[in-house]
Amino acid sequence: MRQSYKLLLLVIILPFYVVPTKAMDCCPDCSTINCTNVGEGPQGPTGATGAAGATGATGAAGGTLGAAEFIRIIQSPNNSVPPGTAFTIDTQVFNNTGGAIVAAAGAGGTVYTLTAGTYVIDYEMSLGSAGSVAIYTGATAGSLAIDNNTIAGSTTATTWIHGRAIEVVPTATTLVFAISSVVGTAAVVTAGTAAGFFMIRLTILKIA
């Protein structure tokens, strides 16, 4: 009978018996038993910041590096300019290139010397008859030859002609250029209704 009581007690007690968990198995700073990081120590301090990397290469300069503008409003000698003879455009309006663009007399008119770089050249005028103009280039004023890529013109008299071209001057060299007629003798006339102003204009931008 006593054995029956003991067996009954075991059946009643066992379902409610829980095996205790050892607190010593938890991390020191855990507030509860059954920690998830059993056996791990506390996180250490953050390490020192590493040294900065090397500075990257400087990018290419953008925009315009310099500019120059030349004009002439007196007709002579631009009233008779045959091919290969330079128009006279000798009044300097602006030049901030520090010697990169220099104007001088030559080839029967005005020639311009450019140092190494890349230039945008605009040339404008109105001619008394149908005609064309272009940039002539060479190593010296005495060796100028037409650059056919730069021809601009009009089949109508007194039309405002505007040519634009890019010239590249290699490193350690210079380039001489002038503006001249392509076919036939050219004569600059007044700009529209601006009586007495025989405008011819040359604008040069150094972009590289």
C-alpha positions in Angstrom: 0.0 0.0 0.0 2.9 2.4 0.8 4.5 1.7 -2.6 1.2 2.7 -4.3 1.3 6.0 -2.4 4.9 6.7 -3.5 4.1 6.0 -7.1 1.1 8.3 -6.9 3.1 11.1 -5.5 5.7 10.8 -8.3 3.0 10.9 -10.9 1.6 14.1 -9.4 5.0 15.9 -8.8 7.0 15.1 -11.9 5.1 17.3 -14.4 5.7 20.4 -12.3 9.5 19.8 -11.8 11.8 22.2 -13.6 15.6 21.7 -13.8 17.2 24.9 -12.5 19.5 26.8 -14.9 22.9 27.8 -13.5 23.3 31.6 -13.3 27.1 31.1 -13.6 26.6 30.1 -17.3 25.3 33.6 -18.2 27.4 36.6 -19.1 28.2 38.9 -16.1 26.0 41.8 -17.3 22.9 39.7 -18.2 19.8 40.5 -16.1 18.1 37.2 -16.8 19.0 33.6 -16.7 19.0 31.8 -20.1 21.3 34.4 -21.8 21.9 34.0 -25.6 25.6 35.0 -25.4 26.7 32.4 -22.9 30.5 32.3 -22.7 31.1 35.7 -24.5 32.8 38.6 -22.8 31.7 42.2 -23.0 32.3 44.1 -26.3 35.7 45.9 -26.5 36.2 49.7 -27.2 36.2 51.0 -30.9 39.6 51.0 -32.5 41.4 54.2 -33.6 40.5 55.7 -37.0 42.9 54.8 -39.8 45.0 57.3 -41.7 43.5 59.2 -44.6 44.1 57.9 -48.1 46.3 59.7 -50.7 44.8 62.7 -52.6 43.5 61.9 -56.1 44.9 63.5 -59.2 43.8 67.1 -60.1 41.2 67.3 -62.8 41.7 69.2 -66.0 41.0 72.9 -65.9 37.7 73.9 -67.5 36.3 77.1 -69.1 38.2 79.8 -71.0 41.9 80.4 -70.1 42.2 83.7 -71.9 40.7 85.9 -74.6 41.6 88.6 -77.0 39.6 90.8 -79.4 40.8 92.9 -82.3 38.8 95.2 -84.6 39.3 97.8 -87.4 36.6 100.3 -88.4 38.5 102.2 -91.1 38.1 100.8 -94.5 41.6 101.2 -95.9 43.5 98.9 -96.5 40.7 96.4 -96.2 39.0 97.7 -99.3 41.4 95.6 -101.5 42.5 92.3 -100.0 43.6 89.5 -102.4 43.9 85.9 -101.4 47.0 85.3 -99.2 47.2 89.0 -98.1 46.1 89.5 -94.5 43.2 91.7 -93.5 44.3 94.5 -91.2 42.6 94.0 -87.8 45.0 95.9 -85.6 43.0 97.7 -82.9 43.3 95.6 -79.7 40.0 95.9 -77.7 40.9 93.2 -75.1 43.7 90.8 -74.3 44.2 89.0 -71.0 46.3 86.1 -72.3 49.6 87.3 -71.0 51.4 86.9 -74.3 49.7 83.7 -75.6 48.1 85.8 -78.4 50.2 88.5 -80.0 49.2 90.7 -82.9 51.8 92.2 -85.3 52.1 93.6 -88.8 52.8 91.0 -91.5 51.6 89.4 -94.7 50.4 92.8 -95.9 48.0 93.3 -92.9 47.9 91.9 -89.4 49.1 88.4 -88.3 48.7 86.8 -84.9 51.1 84.5 -83.1 49.6 81.8 -80.7 51.6 79.8 -78.2 50.8 76.1 -77.5 47.2 75.4 -76.7 43.7 75.1 -78.2 41.9 78.2 -79.6 38.5 79.2 -80.8 38.8 81.9 -83.5 35.8 84.0 -84.7 36.2 86.4 -87.7 33.4 88.7 -88.9 32.9 91.3 -91.5 30.7 92.4 -94.4 32.0 92.4 -97.9 31.0 94.6 -100.8 30.4 91.6 -103.1 29.8 87.9 -102.8 33.0 86.3 -101.4 34.6 84.0 -98.9 37.3 84.4 -96.2 39.3 81.9 -94.2 42.1 81.4 -91.7 45.6 81.1 -93.2 48.2 79.5 -91.0 52.0 78.8 -90.9 55.1 78.8 -88.9 55.9 82.3 -89.9 54.1 85.3 -91.6 55.9 84.4 -94.8 54.7 80.8 -95.0 50.9 81.2 -94.5 48.6 78.7 -96.3 44.8 78.5 -96.3 43.2 76.1 -93.8 40.2 74.9 -95.9 38.4 73.8 -92.8 37.9 77.4 -91.8 36.2 78.9 -95.0 33.1 81.1 -94.5 31.3 83.3 -97.0 28.2 84.5 -98.7 26.9 84.5 -102.2 25.2 87.9 -101.5 26.9 91.2 -101.2 26.9 93.2 -97.9 25.9 90.1 -96.0 27.4 89.8 -92.5 29.9 87.0 -92.6 30.8 85.1 -89.5 33.4 82.3 -89.5 34.4 80.2 -86.6 37.1 77.5 -86.3 39.3 75.7 -83.8 43.1 75.7 -84.1 45.3 73.5 -82.0 48.9 74.5 -81.5 51.2 71.6 -80.4 53.3 71.7 -77.2 56.6 73.7 -77.6 55.5 75.3 -80.8 53.9 78.5 -82.0 51.4 79.2 -84.8 51.1 82.3 -86.9 47.7 83.0 -88.6 45.9 85.7 -90.5 42.4 86.2 -92.0 42.3 86.6 -95.8 40.2 86.3 -98.9 39.7 82.9 -100.5 38.8 83.8 -104.1 39.0 87.2 -105.6 39.8 90.6 -104.0 37.7 91.3 -101.0 36.5 94.7 -99.8 35.1 95.4 -96.4 32.1 97.6 -96.4 29.9 99.2 -93.7 28.2 97.0 -91.1 24.5 97.3 -92.1 23.3 100.8 -91.6 26.2 101.8 -89.4 27.5 104.5 -91.8 31.2 105.1 -91.6 31.9 102.0 -89.6 33.7 99.4 -91.8 33.8 96.9 -89.1 36.0 93.8 -89.2 36.3 91.9 -85.9 38.5 89.0 -84.7 37.8 87.2 -81.4 40.1 84.6 -80.0 39.4 82.3 -77.0 42.1 80.1 -75.5 40.3 77.1 -74.1 43.1 74.7 -73.3 
